[in-house]
Amino acid sequence: MSTNEALRAPARTGSADPRAARVRDQLRRAAFDLIEERRVERISVSDITQRAGVSRQVFYQHFRDRDDAVAQAVAASFRELAPDAEAEDPRAVIHRLCDFAARHADLYRNLYPSAASQQTANAYRDLLHPACLRLVEHLPEPSTLADFVLGGIIEVVRLPAEGPDTPATTESLRRRVDACLDVFGGSRRTFT
């Protein structure tokens, strides 16, 4: 890590201090709300700090830059959807992510393409991969198939969000994803 990167690295990312956690949550909420309103490139650090009611100095104690704040805000929302994703029915986890995508279609449109979109996609993959692996663990080459299913889910959810015609609904996204999952026998399996 270069000296500049070290100086810009957030100091309180892992802080257990409840005040720091509260401020970090305020900043994430502000970034999340702004990304639902407009494209990432039209959001500034000042916009986030004004919405959160904190200074720029405080912002930089928690995030490297705007894209870091946006990516962490969306990733935190994903984690809230499935705090114990590895222990529950994988289809339920996938359905909740479909519901989230339908409710936050503007967020998806405003996020892509931006520097924050790759970090966000990685967080989405990290959450979904265990569920996909559990869906195909009974088949040959489960790791490869899990990657394939994961990529398919991402595309099935992403494409309607990017289309200008009709917004995706929870039902339409679930139906699209379920049609794909049924091919792998995921709907007939019982998970514990």
N, C-alpha and C positions, 0 to 999 in steps of 0.2 A: 504494500500500500504506500503510495507516495505521501509526502508531507501534506500536500494540499488535500488529498483524500482523507487523511487522518484528521485534519483540522475540520473538515466538513462532515465527518461521520457523526451521527447523532449520539449524544452523550447519555441520554436517558431511555433508550429504546427498551432495555430490559429492566428498568428501575422498578423496584417493588414499592417505592414510595407512593402511597395512595393519591397524593396531590399530583404527582407527575403522571400517574395513570389516568387521572381525571382530565388533566389538560390534554394528554395524548388522545383520549377519546373525543374531547371537544374538537380537536383539530381534525381527527378522522371523520367525524360526523359532518363538519363543515366541508371537507373535501368531497365526501360522498354526496352531500346535497348539491354542491356546485356541479359535479360531473353529471348529475341528472338534469341540470338546467342548460348546460352548454358544453361545447367541445373542450377537451383538455387544453389545447393550444390557446384557448381564450380565457383560461383561468391562470391567475398569478398567485404567488405566495401572499401578496397583499390581500387578494380576495379571500383567501383561506383564513388569514389571521384576522381580518376584519369580521368575517362571519363567526369565527370562534371567540372573538373578543380577547385576543392575546397579541403580544408583540412579535415582530419578526425574529427577535433574538430568542424568544421562547420557542418559536416554530423550529428554528435550527438546532435547538437542543434535542428535538425529537425526530426530525426528518432531514435528509440530505438536501432535498429540493421538492418542488411541486410534484414531480412524477412519483417520487418515493411516497409522498403523503397520499396521493391518489391511489396508487397500487396497494398500499397498506390498508387504506380505508375499504377498498373493495374486497381484499383478501380477508380482512377481519369479518366482513359481512358473510363471506362464504363459510368461515369457520363457525360462526354463530348458527348457521343452518344445520350443521351436523357436528356437534362437539365430540361425539363418539362414533364417527362414521364407520370405523372398523368393526364395531360390535353390533350394528343394527342391519336390518334388511337392506341390501344394496339398492334394490329398486326404490325403496322409500327415500334414500339419500339422493338418488338421481332425480326422482320426482320433485323433491324440494328444490333442487337446483333448476329444474325446468320452471317451477313456480316463480322462483326468484328472477329468472331470465325474462319471463313474461311480464312480471310486475315492473321490472326495471329496464324495459326495452330502450328507453332514451339513454340510459347509462351506457349500454352496449354500443349504441350508435355514436355517442360522444367520446367513448374511450378509444375506439379503433379508428384509424391507426394513430398511436401515440407511443412515446417511449414507455409509458406506464402499462401499455397493453400486454407486453411480453411478461412482465412481472405478474400481472393479474392472471394471465393464461397459465403461468406456472403454478400459482396458488390454486386455481381451478383444477388443474391436473393432479396436484398433490392430494386434494380432497377426494377426487373421483377415482383415482387409480385403485385404491384398495377395494372400492365397491365393484369396479369392473373386474378385478382379479377374482373376487368371490363369485361373480356371475359365471365365469368361464373356467373355474378351477377344476371342473369335472371333465374338461375337454383336453385333447393333446395340445401341447405348447401353450399353456395358460398365460404365461407372461407376454408372449407375442400377441395372443388374441386379446388380452386385456388392453394392450397399447392400441390395437386396432379398434376395439369397441370404444375406448376413450376418445380417440380421434373422431370417430363417427358421431358420438354424442355431441362433442364440441361443435362439429359442423352442422348437425341437425338443429342444434339450439341457436347457433350463430347466424345462419343464413336468413331465417325469417326476421331476426332483429335488424339485419342490414337492409332488408328489402323496403322499398318505399310504399308498396301497395297496402297490404293489410297487416296490422300488427299481430304478432303471435299471441295466442291466448294460452293460458295454462293447459287447457284441454288439448289444444292443437299440438303443443310441444310434447306433452305426455304421450299423446297418440303416436306422434312421429317417432319418439324414442322407443316406446313400447314395441312398435312394429319391428324395429331393428333388434331389440333385445330378445324378442320372441324367437328369432332365428337361432339364437344360441341356447334356447331352452330355459332362459332365465325366468320365465313366468310360471313354469311348472315346478320349480325347485322350492323347497322350504329351507329357510335360513334360520339359524339359531344364534 
